Amino acid sequence: MATRDEMATSFGAAAGAYDEGRPDYPAEAVAWLLEPAGPRPRVADIGAGTGKLTKVVATLGADVIAVDPDAAMLARLRDVLPGVQTLIGAAETLSLPDESLNAAVLGQAWHWVDPVAGSAEIGRVLRPGGVLGLIWNIRDESVPWVARLTAIMKGSHAEQLLAGDGPVVASPFGPLETRTWRWQRAVTRQTLTAMVHSRSYIITASADERARIDREIGALFDEVGAVGDQSVALPYVTHAYRARRP
């Protein structure tokens, strides 16, 4: 079985599936994250991946730089968002000047971060009053077939974190505020399969385990009507958290 570090850095091998299968973030949730940063803030999207969150931040009028440890993910991001500056790095090691940002956001990423080291480094690059925003799209497992999908492909580190005590941040940040949004997206069998194939557990699994997962999700998708070009509604809960640097 892959280690946690190997899983955290596995996504570049499935950048195309990640970009196709993962959902965008609700604009109202991202706007809430950035609200304390003021108009046209300078923002780093850390753990930016293929740019799912970067795109929404840019659409809201921010000046955004995308940071990720995986060059393959950033290459995909530049294909989608050619005007966005990219930088190799991680929350604990940012090649950015002191107090150069109004906000830092992490989408589907804080659960891979050392919260003490990450908080200290992000605090370094934020201006006083700057905001750290954390956000996750989590499938709504109160819907039975969605719960069965998770059982087939295994729960993620993010899902385990949010089902427990939730994220924590450290100095210099104050307490986390939190809000949630419920929504759904129409997905085809192809999109659902790409979503499954973009998860770190599946990317790093053995060939036999990947084959098992494909057989079982195929049967489930047949059952719920995700056949050919037919779409089904996949429900989500978006969990957003923000904290201020004093």
C-alpha positions in Angstrom: 0.0 0.0 0.0 1.3 3.5 -0.9 2.4 5.8 1.9 0.6 9.0 2.7 3.4 11.1 1.1 3.2 8.9 -2.1 -0.5 9.4 -2.2 -0.2 13.1 -1.7 2.1 13.5 -4.7 0.4 10.9 -7.0 -2.1 13.2 -8.8 0.1 14.3 -11.7 -0.1 10.7 -13.1 -3.9 11.3 -13.5 -4.0 15.0 -14.2 -6.5 14.5 -17.1 -8.9 12.4 -15.0 -8.6 14.9 -12.2 -9.5 17.8 -14.4 -12.4 16.0 -16.0 -13.8 14.2 -12.9 -13.4 16.7 -10.1 -16.1 19.3 -9.6 -15.7 23.1 -9.6 -16.2 25.0 -6.4 -19.4 27.1 -5.8 -18.6 30.7 -6.5 -20.5 31.9 -3.4 -18.4 29.6 -1.2 -15.1 31.0 -2.7 -16.4 34.5 -2.4 -17.1 33.9 1.3 -13.5 32.6 1.8 -12.1 35.8 0.2 -14.5 38.3 1.7 -12.1 39.5 4.4 -9.3 40.1 1.8 -11.0 43.1 0.3 -11.4 44.0 -3.4 -9.0 42.6 -6.0 -6.8 40.7 -3.5 -3.5 39.1 -4.3 -4.2 35.4 -3.7 -2.1 32.2 -3.7 -4.0 29.0 -4.5 -1.8 26.4 -2.7 -2.2 22.8 -3.9 -3.8 24.2 -7.0 -3.7 21.0 -8.9 -5.3 21.5 -12.4 -6.8 24.9 -11.4 -10.3 24.0 -10.2 -10.2 26.6 -7.4 -7.8 28.9 -9.2 -10.4 29.4 -12.0 -13.1 30.5 -9.5 -10.7 32.8 -7.6 -9.7 34.5 -10.9 -13.3 34.8 -12.0 -14.1 36.7 -8.8 -11.5 39.3 -9.7 -8.5 38.3 -7.7 -4.9 38.4 -8.8 -4.1 34.7 -8.3 -0.9 32.7 -8.4 -1.2 28.9 -8.5 1.2 26.8 -6.3 1.5 23.0 -6.5 4.4 20.5 -5.9 3.5 18.6 -9.0 4.8 20.0 -12.4 2.4 17.7 -14.3 -0.6 19.2 -12.5 0.6 22.8 -13.2 1.1 22.0 -16.8 -2.5 21.0 -17.1 -3.5 24.1 -15.2 -1.6 26.3 -17.7 -3.4 24.6 -20.6 -6.8 25.6 -19.0 -5.7 28.9 -17.5 -2.9 30.2 -19.7 -2.8 33.7 -18.1 -2.2 32.5 -14.5 1.3 32.5 -12.9 2.4 29.1 -11.6 4.9 28.2 -9.0 6.3 24.8 -7.7 5.9 24.7 -4.0 3.8 23.5 -1.0 2.1 25.1 2.0 5.2 24.5 4.1 7.7 25.8 1.5 6.5 28.9 -0.4 8.9 30.8 -2.6 7.0 34.0 -2.1 8.1 37.2 -0.3 7.1 38.1 3.3 3.7 39.8 3.5 3.1 39.7 -0.2 -0.5 38.3 -0.2 -3.9 39.2 0.9 -5.2 35.6 1.0 -4.1 32.0 0.6 -6.6 29.3 -0.3 -6.4 25.5 -0.4 -9.0 23.4 -2.2 -9.0 19.7 -1.3 -5.5 20.1 0.1 -5.2 21.1 3.8 -5.5 17.4 4.8 -2.1 16.8 3.1 -0.5 19.7 5.0 1.4 19.8 8.3 -0.9 22.3 10.1 1.8 23.9 12.3 4.4 24.3 9.5 1.9 25.2 6.9 0.2 27.8 9.1 3.6 29.4 10.0 4.7 29.6 6.3 1.4 30.9 5.1 1.3 33.4 7.9 4.7 34.6 6.8 3.5 35.4 3.2 0.2 37.0 4.3 -0.1 40.7 5.1 -1.6 41.6 8.5 -5.3 41.0 8.4 -4.9 38.5 5.5 -7.1 35.4 5.3 -6.4 31.7 5.1 -9.2 29.8 3.3 -9.8 26.1 3.3 -12.4 24.4 1.2 -13.5 20.9 0.3 -16.2 19.5 -2.0 -17.4 16.2 -0.4 -20.0 13.9 -1.9 -23.2 13.8 0.1 -23.3 10.3 1.4 -26.7 10.7 2.9 -27.8 9.6 -0.5 -27.6 5.8 -0.5 -26.0 5.2 -3.9 -23.3 7.8 -3.1 -22.5 6.0 0.1 -22.2 2.8 -1.8 -19.8 4.5 -4.3 -17.5 5.6 -1.4 -17.6 2.1 0.0 -16.4 0.7 -3.3 -13.5 3.2 -3.8 -12.6 3.7 -0.1 -12.9 6.9 1.9 -10.4 9.7 1.4 -8.2 11.5 3.9 -10.4 14.6 3.4 -13.6 12.7 4.1 -12.1 11.2 7.2 -11.0 14.6 8.4 -14.3 16.3 7.9 -16.2 13.4 9.4 -14.1 13.8 12.6 -13.1 17.0 14.3 -12.4 18.9 11.1 -9.3 20.9 10.1 -7.1 22.8 12.6 -4.8 25.7 12.0 -2.0 27.0 14.2 -0.2 30.2 14.9 -0.4 33.0 13.7 -4.1 32.3 12.8 -7.1 32.9 14.9 -10.1 30.6 15.2 -11.7 29.1 12.1 -15.1 30.3 10.9 -17.0 27.7 8.9 -20.0 27.5 6.5 -21.4 24.8 4.3 -23.2 24.7 1.0 -25.3 21.9 -0.5 -25.6 21.5 -4.3 -25.5 18.9 -7.0 -23.9 18.4 -10.4 -25.1 16.4 -13.4 -22.5 13.8 -14.3 -22.3 11.1 -17.0 -20.7 7.7 -16.6 -17.5 9.0 -18.2 -17.3 11.9 -15.7 -18.0 9.6 -12.7 -15.3 7.2 -13.9 -12.8 10.0 -14.2 -13.6 11.2 -10.7 -13.0 7.7 -9.3 -9.7 7.4 -11.3 -8.5 10.8 -10.0 -8.4 9.7 -6.3 -5.0 9.0 -4.8 -6.1 5.6 -3.4 -7.0 4.4 -6.9 -4.0 6.0 -8.6 -1.6 4.2 -6.3 -3.6 0.9 -6.0 -2.5 -2.4 -7.5 -3.8 -3.5 -10.9 -6.0 -6.1 -9.2 -7.5 -3.5 -6.9 -8.2 -1.1 -9.7 -9.9 -3.8 -11.7 -12.1 -4.7 -8.8 -13.1 -1.0 -8.3 -13.9 -0.6 -12.0 -16.1 -3.7 -12.0 -18.0 -2.6 -9.0 -18.5 1.0 -10.0 -19.6 -0.2 -13.4 -22.4 -2.3 -11.9 -23.4 0.6 -9.6 -23.5 3.1 -12.5 -25.7 0.7 -14.5 -28.0 0.5 -11.5 -28.4 4.2 -11.1 -28.8 4.9 -14.8 -25.4 6.4 -15.6 -25.3 4.6 -18.9 -23.9 6.0 -22.2 -24.5 9.8 -22.3 -27.3 9.7 -19.6 -26.5 11.9 -16.7 -27.4 11.5 -13.0 -27.4 14.0 -10.2 -24.3 13.7 -7.9 -25.0 15.6 -4.6 -22.2 17.5 -2.8 -21.6 19.4 0.5 -19.0 22.1 0.2 -17.2 22.8 3.5 -15.5 26.1 3.8 -13.3 27.5 6.6 -11.4 30.8 7.0 -9.1 32.3 9.6 -7.4 35.7 9.8 -3.8 36.6 10.4 -3.9 39.2 13.2 
